[in-house]
Amino acid sequence: MFDKKDSEQNKKKLFARTMKDAALRREMLNNPRAVLERELGIKLPAGTNVQVHVNSPDTLHIVLPSESDAATAQELSDADLEAVSGGLPCSGHGSNSVTTWGGGLCTPCM
């Protein structure tokens, strides 16, 4: 049986290993599909494209849901959004206005 929580933990462990193991990191960059299948013990469906993006200080990666996911998505309530939001409290006034942009300032403080 597929355990999503275990799968996420295994991915995190694999990604952490790529920070310490240069050969594994090179392989992940050159053949991510093979690495994921081998290291996570999974078989990806034929035709599945795997892309690896390396973070840098001047690049922001945004992953949007597929159009089919977006079409079936339900709007989240404010409480739901608050529960899943990330970032840090505003450094301008310490409120719960959460931001990851503008050096830690919420939009009103920018």
N, C-alpha and C positions, 0 to 999 in steps of 0.2 A: 504494500500500500504506500502511496506517495504521501509523505509528511512534509507539508509546506514549511513548517517551522524548522525542521531538521535541514531541509534543503537550503533555506536562507542562512542558517548557521554554517553549513558546509561551504556555501559560496563565500561568506565572510572569511572563513579560515583560509580558503584557497587564495582569495585576493590578498590577505595578509602575507601569505607565503610568497606571493609575487614581489613583495617589497623586500624580501630577504634573499631570495633565490634568483640570481640574475639569469640563469639558464631557463628557469620556468617562466620568468617574465618575458624573455625573448620569444619563447615558444607560444606564450599567450598572445603576444602581439602578432606573430606570424601565422599561427594556426589555432585560433581560439576554440573553434568547434571541437577539434581533437582533444584539446586540454580539458574542456568542460565535460565531454563525454567520458574521458578516462578518469579524471579526478573526482567527478561527482557521481560516476556510475550511472549515467543516463544515456539515452539515445535520442538525439534531436530528430524531429521529423525531416525527411528529405526536403530540400529546398529552403530550409530555415537559414537565413542569413545572420551571421554573428559578427557584430562590429565592436571593436575595442577602441575606446577613446582615452587618451592620457590627459589628466588634468594638468593645467599650468596656471600660474598666477594671473595671466591675462586672457584666459579662455573660460567661458561659462557654457557648460553643456546642458541643454534642455531636452528632455525626452517627453514627447507628447504621446497620449494614448492613441491607438489606432482609430481610424474613423469608425470601425464597427464597435469598438469599446465606447467611444464617445456617444454613439447613437443610442446605446443601451444604458448609459450612465444615468443615475438619478442625482438630482441636485442635493448637495449636502446642506444640512441645517447649520446655523451659526455654531451650535454646540458641537456638531460633528467636526466642523472645520477647526474649532479650537482644540479639540482632542487630538487631531492629527497634524497640527501646524508645527513647524520647526523654527529654528532661529533663536535669537536671544532677546531678552527684554530691552526696550529702548534705553540707550545709555544717556539720553538727554534728560529723561525724567523718571526712568525706572518703572514705567507702567507696564501693563501686560500687552502693550502695543508691540507685537513681535516683528522683528525684521532681520533679514540677513543682508540687507543692502545699505549703502550709504554710510559705511563705517559704524554701524550699530544704531543709527538714528531712525526712528519711525518717520513716515512721510510728513506728518505735521512739524517735526523738529528739523527736517532737512532744510 
